[in-house]
Amino acid sequence: MTADARIEQLRKMKREALQGGGPERIAARRRIGEKTARERLNELLDPGTFVELDQFHAPRQVESAAGCAGGLGEGVVTATAG
């Protein structure tokens, strides 16, 4: 795989991770009056005060991100003062 192909693959994975599980899951949240985790974090935290690690995390029970039912970015939010 070329470097350009790898970069494009990472861009695709980032777009997927930012979708919050996809349009169906977002629509389901909207129907019950909820926001996505990313939306809540953006409202809670000041710009530039949050660093996301492991954006491409997928649940352990799947062997590849492509088979991930919950999508990429399904992780835990933690914070430290500093």
N, C-alpha and C positions, 0 to 999 in steps of 0.2 A: 504494500500500500504506500502510495506516495505521501509526502508531507502535506500537500494540498488536500488530498483525500482525507487524511486524518483530521486536519483542521476543519474541514466541512462536516465530518462525522461529529466532532465535538460541538460545533455550532448547532447541528440538528438535535443533539442530546440536550443542549442548553435550552433550546426552544421547547422541547418536550417537557423538561423539568419546570419551566416557567408556566406551563399550562395548567398546573394544579390538578392533574388527573384527567384532564380533557374536558371538552365542552359539556358532556353529559353530567359529569360530577359537579361542575360549577353550576349548571342549571339546577341540579337537585338542591344544592346549597341555597341558591337564590329563592327557590320555591318556599323554603322554610325560614327565609329572612336572615341567612347567615352569609358571611364573607369567607373568602379563602384565607388560609393561614398567612400567605404572603401579603394579602391586603391588610389583615389585622396587624402584622408586624410593621408594615409601612406607615400605618396610622399611629402606632404606639411609639416607634423609635424615631429619633431625630436623624435626618440624612447624614450619612458618613459615620454613624456611630455603631453600625452593625456590619460584621463581616461574616458572610456565609461560607461555611466549610462543607465539603463533600456534597455539592449540589447534585451529583449523579448517583447518590445513594439509592439502592433498591432493596427491598426486603430480602432477608437471607434465604428464604425458602425457594427462590427462583434462581436459576443458573445464569440467566442473562437478562439484561435490561429489556430486551425485546419481549420477553415472556412475563414481564412484570405487570400484574393486574392493576396495581395502584399507581404505576407510573414512576418516573424518576423523581428524585427530590423528596422522597417519603422518609423523612428523618426526624430528629429530635432537635428542638430549639433549646439551647442553653446560653447563659450569659455570665460574664464575670465583670466585676467593677475594675476599672483600671484605665 
